[in-house]
């Protein structure tokens, strides 16, 4: 894994600090070790350090000020910083008074926010680490990616099902239970199961609440926990003021990794065709787009579009500049393009693209049908946006 170059690039000018967030096991620590080999690192997963600094946060300041001038000239890495929110005041002091640089790494800012921790008031840039992306894996195995997911250690295994189950159990135990993010763990566990049935579909909070035995407000809070801990993201509907026949309120929700989603859904894909493959394929393409947006530092919106009559476009990018449909079929016909054609006629996007499992690119009117590998290559080269 250490030989695979990550696409994320952190370039810090003098006196600039940064947050690096990302779900567990996405490779943040390995990346920082390679990117900043001369930096001193403090990892709050180390039990002794955690307890010492939790009791006396000033101890961290004293240890840092005891470093050599050469060590202080490099960014100082604090790993799993969300575990000790009180150290943020010490970091603030060291940035302001000693002009030191920090990289603050963790899997969730939720505990920091809930505890009203000092988030440095804009003094630190924000970066996010994703699982592997296609730009990092020139010989990406799509079937392996959809089943194992793209968390580095999972993707590189022949069969990651046991690791995926352990990952989910550790998340429930370490991220949610031990951090006190929810009071009712049995209800949250039931929510996890209920959430899986509507993954990637328009959300109905009342139906999910009924399935897991809590109210709709609690279900909304549970989803927000997944977002805050970087385990998932909402995709909101694309809307304009005159769109009376378009669904404008119901968001969709996707987990951060296609393999984790597959584990929650208890699904296994055996070949690159069929409805189950198609939904996982759509999820995979979304995560590539989301990672590209973050790594390229391009701030564009990702939405979906659906009419009340059932026409749909999977992803609408940059406020309608690009309309993108994802189909797992190896041969696209006219029925696969109905939603994209309707959207194109109404909104006139600059690009209308259908990502498919076909072997060759072709043009069908205003719609470009593109093999998925060609689309991903164009995406990461900046040719889509």
C-alpha positions in Angstrom: 0.0 0.0 0.0 2.8 2.4 0.8 4.1 2.1 -2.8 0.8 3.5 -4.2 1.1 7.3 -4.7 -2.0 9.1 -3.4 -3.6 11.8 -5.4 -4.1 14.2 -2.5 -1.5 17.0 -2.4 -1.0 19.1 0.7 1.3 22.1 0.1 1.6 24.4 3.1 3.2 27.8 2.8 5.2 29.2 5.8 3.1 29.6 8.9 0.1 27.8 7.4 -1.6 24.9 9.3 -4.2 22.3 8.1 -6.8 19.8 9.1 -6.8 16.5 7.4 -10.0 14.6 7.9 -11.0 11.2 6.6 -12.7 8.0 7.6 -10.7 5.4 9.5 -8.2 3.3 7.4 -8.3 5.6 4.4 -4.5 6.0 4.7 -4.1 9.4 6.4 -1.3 8.4 8.7 0.7 6.6 6.0 0.2 9.6 3.6 1.5 12.1 6.2 4.4 9.9 7.1 5.5 9.9 3.5 4.7 13.5 2.7 6.3 15.0 5.8 9.0 12.5 6.8 10.8 15.0 9.0 7.8 16.0 11.0 7.3 15.0 14.6 4.0 13.2 15.2 1.8 12.8 18.3 -0.8 10.0 17.9 -3.7 10.1 20.5 -4.5 6.5 19.7 -1.5 5.8 22.0 -3.1 5.1 25.4 -0.3 6.7 27.5 -0.3 9.9 25.5 -4.1 10.1 25.4 -4.5 9.8 29.2 -1.6 12.1 30.0 -2.7 14.9 27.6 -6.4 14.5 28.6 -5.5 15.2 32.2 -3.1 18.0 31.4 -3.4 19.5 27.9 -0.5 21.9 28.7 1.8 18.9 28.7 1.5 18.7 24.9 2.6 22.4 24.6 5.6 21.7 26.9 6.7 18.7 24.9 6.4 20.6 21.6 8.4 23.6 22.9 11.1 21.1 24.0 11.7 20.0 20.4 14.7 21.2 18.4 14.6 24.2 16.2 14.8 22.0 13.1 11.9 19.9 14.3 9.8 23.0 15.0 10.5 24.2 11.4 8.4 21.3 10.1 4.6 20.9 10.5 3.8 19.1 13.7 1.3 16.3 13.2 -1.4 15.6 15.8 -3.1 12.3 14.8 -6.7 11.5 16.0 -7.0 15.0 17.4 -10.7 14.7 17.9 -10.0 12.4 20.9 -8.6 15.2 23.0 -10.6 18.4 22.1 -8.8 20.4 24.9 -5.5 20.4 23.0 -7.0 22.8 20.4 -6.5 25.8 22.7 -2.8 24.8 23.1 -2.5 24.5 19.3 -4.1 27.9 18.9 -1.6 29.4 21.3 1.4 27.8 19.5 0.2 29.0 16.1 -0.4 32.5 17.3 2.5 33.1 19.7 5.2 30.7 18.4 4.3 30.8 14.7 4.3 27.0 14.5 2.6 24.9 11.9 0.3 21.9 12.5 -1.4 19.2 10.6 -4.4 18.1 12.7 -5.6 14.7 11.5 -8.7 12.8 12.5 -11.8 10.8 11.4 -14.4 13.3 12.7 -14.8 16.9 13.8 -18.2 16.1 15.4 -16.8 15.7 18.9 -14.8 18.9 18.6 -17.8 20.8 17.5 -20.1 19.3 20.1 -17.6 20.1 22.8 -17.3 23.7 21.5 -13.6 23.0 20.9 -11.4 25.7 19.4 -11.4 25.0 15.6 -8.8 27.7 15.1 -11.1 30.3 13.4 -10.0 29.7 9.9 -6.3 29.5 10.7 -6.1 25.9 9.3 -6.9 24.9 5.7 -9.2 21.8 5.4 -8.3 18.7 3.4 -10.1 15.4 3.2 -8.7 11.9 2.4 -10.8 9.5 0.5 -10.3 5.7 -0.1 -8.4 4.8 -3.2 -9.6 6.5 -6.5 -9.1 5.3 -10.1 -6.4 7.9 -10.7 -4.2 6.1 -8.1 -5.0 2.6 -9.5 -4.2 2.5 -13.3 -5.2 -1.2 -13.4 -8.3 -0.8 -11.3 -10.3 -4.0 -11.0 -14.0 -2.9 -11.0 -15.5 -6.1 -9.7 -13.0 -6.2 -6.8 -13.6 -2.5 -6.1 -17.4 -3.0 -5.9 -17.2 -6.0 -3.6 -14.2 -5.1 -1.4 -14.5 -1.3 -1.6 -11.6 1.0 -2.0 -10.4 1.4 1.6 -6.7 0.6 0.8 -6.3 -2.5 3.0 -9.7 -3.8 1.9 -9.2 -3.3 -1.8 -5.8 -5.1 -1.7 -7.3 -8.2 -0.1 -8.6 -11.1 -2.2 -11.8 -11.2 -0.1 -12.5 -8.4 2.3 -15.9 -9.5 3.7 -14.5 -10.3 7.1 -12.6 -7.0 7.2 -15.6 -5.0 6.1 -17.7 -6.5 8.9 -15.0 -5.8 11.5 -14.8 -2.2 10.1 -18.5 -1.6 10.7 -18.3 -3.1 14.2 -15.3 -1.0 15.1 -17.1 2.1 13.8 -20.2 1.4 15.9 -18.0 0.7 18.9 -15.2 3.3 18.6 -16.7 6.2 16.6 -20.2 6.1 18.0 -20.4 4.4 21.3 -17.1 5.4 22.9 -17.4 9.0 21.7 -20.9 9.2 23.1 -22.4 10.4 19.8 -25.7 8.6 20.5 -27.5 7.6 23.7 -29.5 4.6 22.3 -27.0 2.3 20.6 -29.6 -0.5 19.9 -31.8 2.0 18.0 -28.8 3.3 16.1 -27.8 -0.3 15.1 -31.4 -0.9 13.9 -31.1 2.4 11.9 -28.0 1.0 10.2 -30.0 -1.9 8.9 -33.0 0.2 7.9 -30.7 2.7 6.1 -29.3 0.0 3.9 -32.6 -0.6 2.2 -32.9 2.9 0.9 -29.2 3.5 0.2 -28.9 5.7 -2.9 -32.6 6.2 -3.1 -34.8 9.2 -2.2 -35.0 9.4 1.6 -38.3 9.1 3.6 -37.4 9.7 7.2 -40.8 8.7 8.5 -40.6 5.2 6.9 -37.1 4.7 8.2 -38.1 5.9 11.7 -40.9 3.4 11.7 -38.6 0.6 10.8 -36.1 1.3 13.6 -38.5 2.4 16.3 -37.6 6.0 16.8 -39.0 9.3 15.6 -38.1 11.1 12.3 -36.2 13.8 14.1 -33.9 11.1 15.6 -33.4 9.5 12.2 -32.3 12.9 10.7 -29.8 13.2 13.6 -28.5 9.7 12.9 -27.9 10.5 9.3 -26.1 13.7 10.4 -23.8 11.6 12.6 -22.9 9.6 9.5 -22.1 12.8 7.6 -20.2 14.4 10.5 -18.1 11.3 10.9 -17.4 11.3 7.1 -19.2 7.9 6.7 -21.6 9.3 4.1 -23.0 12.3 2.2 -26.3 13.6 1.0 -27.0 14.3 -2.6 -29.7 17.0 -2.8 -32.2 17.4 -5.7 -31.4 19.8 -8.5 -34.0 22.5 -8.6 -34.9 25.8 -10.2 -37.7 28.1 -9.1 -39.9 27.3 -12.1 -39.6 23.5 -11.7 -43.1 22.6 -10.7 -43.0 19.0 -12.0 -39.6 18.2 -10.3 -39.0 16.7 -6.9 -37.2 19.4 -4.9 -37.0 18.2 -1.3 -36.1 14.5 -0.9 -32.3 14.0 -0.7 -30.5 10.8 -1.4 -27.8 9.4 0.9 -24.6 7.4 0.0 -22.0 5.9 2.2 -18.4 6.9 1.7 -17.3 3.6 0.3 -19.0 1.2 -2.1 -17.6 -1.9 -0.2 -18.9 -0.6 3.1 -22.3 0.0 1.5 -22.2 -3.6 0.1 -21.5 -5.0 3.5 -24.3 -3.1 5.1 -26.6 -4.3 2.3 -25.3 -7.9 2.5 -24.8 -8.0 -1.2 -22.2 -9.7 -3.4 -21.7 -8.9 -7.1 -20.5 -11.8 -9.3 -20.5 -10.2 -12.7 -20.6 -6.7 -14.2 -24.3 -6.7 -15.1 -27.7 -6.7 -13.5 -29.5 -4.3 -11.2 -27.4 -4.8 -8.1 -24.2 -4.1 -10.2 -25.9 -1.0 -11.7 -26.6 0.6 -8.3 -23.1 -0.2 -7.0 -21.6 1.1 -10.2 -23.6 4.4 -9.8 -22.3 4.7 -6.2 -18.7 4.1 -7.4 -18.9 6.9 -10.0 -20.4 9.3 -7.4 -17.5 8.7 -5.1 -15.0 9.3 -7.9 -16.7 12.7 -8.6 -16.7 13.6 -4.9 -13.0 12.8 -4.5 -12.1 14.7 -7.7 -14.0 17.7 -6.4 -12.1 17.6 -3.1 -8.6 16.8 -4.5 -8.8 19.3 -7.3 -10.1 22.0 -4.9 -13.0 22.7 -7.3 -16.1 23.7 -5.4 -19.0 22.5 -7.6 -22.4 21.2 -6.6 -23.4 17.5 -7.0 -27.2 17.0 -7.3 -29.6 14.6 -8.8 -32.7 15.4 -10.9 -36.0 13.6 -10.9 -39.5 14.5 -12.1 -42.7 13.6 -10.5 -43.4 11.4 -13.5 -40.3 9.3 -12.9 -37.7 10.8 -15.3 -34.3 11.0 -13.7 -30.7 12.0 -14.1 -28.3 10.4 -11.7 -26.0 13.4 -11.2 -26.2 17.1 -12.2 -22.9 18.9 -11.7 -22.0 22.5 -11.3 -25.6 23.9 -11.2 -26.5 22.2 -14.5 -23.3 22.5 -16.4 -22.9 18.8 -16.7 -25.7 16.2 -16.7 -24.5 12.6 -16.0 -26.3 9.3 -16.2 -24.7 6.1 -15.1 -25.8 2.8 -16.6 -24.2 -0.6 -16.0 -25.5 -2.0 -19.3 -23.0 -3.1 -21.9 -25.3 -1.9 -24.6 -27.3 1.4 -24.2 -30.6 1.8 -26.0 -33.0 4.8 -26.3 -34.9 3.9 -23.1 -31.7 4.4 -21.1 -31.5 8.0 -22.3 -35.0 9.2 -21.6 -34.2 11.1 -18.5 -31.0 12.6 -19.9 -32.7 13.7 -23.0 -35.6 15.4 -21.1 -33.1 17.2 -18.9 -31.0 18.3 -21.9 -34.0 19.7 -23.7 -35.1 21.7 -20.7 -31.9 22.9 -19.2 -29.3 22.8 -22.1 -26.3 21.6 -20.2 -22.8 22.1 -21.7 -22.3 18.4 -21.5 -24.7 15.4 -21.4 -22.8 12.2 -20.7 -24.0 8.6 -20.2 -21.3 6.6 -18.4 -21.7 2.9 -19.4 -20.1 -0.5 -19.6 -19.9 -0.2 -23.4 -16.5 -0.7 -25.0 -16.4 2.3 -27.4 -17.5 5.9 -27.1 -20.3 7.1 -29.3 -22.5 10.2 -29.8 -26.3 9.8 -29.8 -27.7 13.3 -30.6 -26.5 15.6 -27.9 -25.6 12.7 -25.5 -22.1 11.3 -25.4 -22.1 7.6 -24.4 -18.7 6.9 -22.8 -17.1 3.7 -21.4 -16.5 4.1 -17.7 -12.7 4.0 -17.9 -12.7 6.8 -20.5 -15.0 8.9 -18.3 -12.8 8.5 -15.3 -9.6 9.3 -17.3 -11.3 12.5 -18.6 -12.6 13.4 -15.1 -9.2 13.2 -13.4 -7.6 15.1 -16.3 -10.0 18.0 -15.7 -11.8 17.5 -19.0 -15.3 17.1 -17.5 -15.2 20.1 -15.2 
